[in-house]
Amino acid sequence: MRRFFTFLLGTMSGAIVGASVALLIAPASGEELRTRARQRFADLRDEVQDAYETRSAQLQAELEQMRKRRTPEKVS
């Protein structure tokens, strides 16, 4: 779990640094840069949301497996 958050933090930091550098060296108008920045942020947000949902589903499945193993089966 800790490795996942470390990876996520590194990804977000890299995206922020990359976007900042791109804004500084890009030969485009201010409006065009703002539009691209908004789109990149939206894309990043969507990727983070997808990663969260995927990992959450994985953890839920693991929790269910652990609960099934823990509960004793009834003998009829």
N, C-alpha and C positions, 0 to 999 in steps of 0.2 A: 504494500500500500504506500509505504514511504517512497519507494522508487518511482511509483506512478506520479506522485505529487512533485517529486524532484524533476521528473521528465516534463511534466506539464508546466512547471515554473520556468524551466530552461527554454521550452518552446515559446512560451509567451514573451520571455525576455528577448529572445532572438528575433521574434516578430516585431517587437517594439523598436529594437535597435535597427533592424533592417528597414522598417518603414521610415524611421527618422532619417537615415542615411539617404534613402531614395528621395525623400522630400527635399533634402538639401542639394542633391546633385541633379535632380530631374529638370530637363528643359521644357517645362510646361507652364501654362497659366495657373494662377492661384485657384480659380474655380475648378479647373480640371484636376489639380492636385487634391483639392478638398473632396471632390467626387470620388477619386480613386482611393483616398484614405478612408472615406466612409465605407466604400465597398470592401476594402481589405479588412477593416475592422469587423464588418458584418460577416465576412467569410471566416475570420478567425473565431468569432463568437459562435458561429454555427459548428465549426470543427470542435471547439471545446465542448459545446452542448452534446454533440454526437459522441465524443469520447466519454463524457460523463454518463450518458445513457447506456452506452455499451458496457462500461465498467460496472455501473450500478446493476445491470441485468446479470452480469457474471457473478457479482457478489451475492445477489439474491439467490441465484441457482446454487451456489456453494453453501449458503446458509440453509436452504431447504434440504440439501443432501445431508448436512451435519445434523439437522433436526430429525430426519428420518432414521439415521443411524442411532441416534440417542434414544428415541422412544422405543420401548419394548413392544414386540409384536404379541398380540393376544392369541392364545392357543385355544382352538375350539374343540 
